[in-house]
Amino acid sequence: QVQLVESGGGLVEPGGSLRLSCAASGTIVGFWFMGWYRQAPGKQRELVARITSTRSTNYADSVKGRFTISRDNAKNTVYLQMNSLKPEDTAVYYCNAQTYPPNMVNYWGQGTQVTVSS
């Protein structure tokens, strides 16, 4: 069983920064992708950023240049540095980890609230 535990959410003013962390524990054989998704009230969950085991990254257009994803494979941890935060970044942020093919099992964290407001 694998558990993903997020931390680092909170309330921040527009223009501020937050750093999210997600640590995996349990029986881990390795993750191909690790990433962050978010879901705002009344909206579908969307990809924010993800990173492969070889550290290739991709980002949603809305966060490019402001957010940076990174991972520590030895610690099975993924981070999301969020700068220049905007009110529209307000959402519950979920950590995701996917194992290698052919199984490609998806694991999700419980979510952490990020609120950007003055």
N, C-alpha and C positions, 0 to 999 in steps of 0.2 A: 504494500500500500504506500502511496506517495502523498505527502501533504505539502501544499504551498502556503506559506505564511507571509502576508504582505505587511509592510509598516511604512510610516513616513507621511501619511496623508494628514490633512488638516485644513485650517482656514488661513488664507494668505490674501494680501491686498493685490490688486492689479499691478503688474510689473514685478511682482515678487518671484521667489523661487522656492521650490520644494524638491526633495529627493526621495523617491520611492525605492524600497528594497523588497525583494521577494526571495525567500530562502526555501529550498526544497529539502525535505527530509523523508526518510523511509527507505524502501528498497529501490534504489536508483541505479539504472543501468546506463544512464546517459541520455541527454536531451539533444535532439536535433535543433529544434527551434525553442527559444524562450522569448516571451514578449509580453506586451501590455495592451489591453483593450479597455475601453471605457463605455459607460452607458449613462447618458443624461436622462432626466425624467421625461417620459413620453417619447423617447427615441430608442432606436435599435442599438445594440452593442456594436461598436466599431473598433477596428484595429487602430492603435496609436503608433506602435513601433514593435519590430521584432528583430531578433538577431540569431544567426545560426551558430553552430558550434565552432565554425571557423571565423566567426565575427563579421560575416556579411550582414548588412543592416538594410532595413527599409522602413520608411516613415509615412504616415499620413501627410498629405500635402499641408493640412492645417497646422502641423506642428514642426515642419521642416525648418531648420535654423534656430529653433527655440528649445527643442527637446533633444536629449542625447541618451541612447540606450547603450548599456554595456553589460558584460557578464563575467563572472569568475567561475570557470568550469570546475576548478578544484573544490570550490565551496558550493557548487550548484546554486548559485545566486545570480539574479539579474537585477539591474538597477535602471532607474529612469530619472535622469536629471532634467527638471523642468524649469526653464527660465522664461522671463518675460511673460508671465502667466496672464491670461485674459479671462474675463468672466465666462466666456463661452467654453473654457476648459473645465468648468465645474461639472463634475460627474463622479460616479463610483468607478474607480480604476481596478481592473482585475488582472492578476498575473496569470499567464498561461505557459504551459510547457508541453512540448510534444516529443514523443520518443521517435527513434529512427524507424525508417521503413524496414520490414513491411508492416509492422504492427501500427505505428503512428498513433499511439494512444495519447489523448489529450487530458491534461490535468488543469484544474482551475483553483485559484485561491478564492478566499471568501469575499474579497473586495475591500477597498479602503476609500473613504470619502475624501475628495479634494474639492474645496469650495474657494472660489476666487471672488472676493467681494470687498468693497470698501465700507 
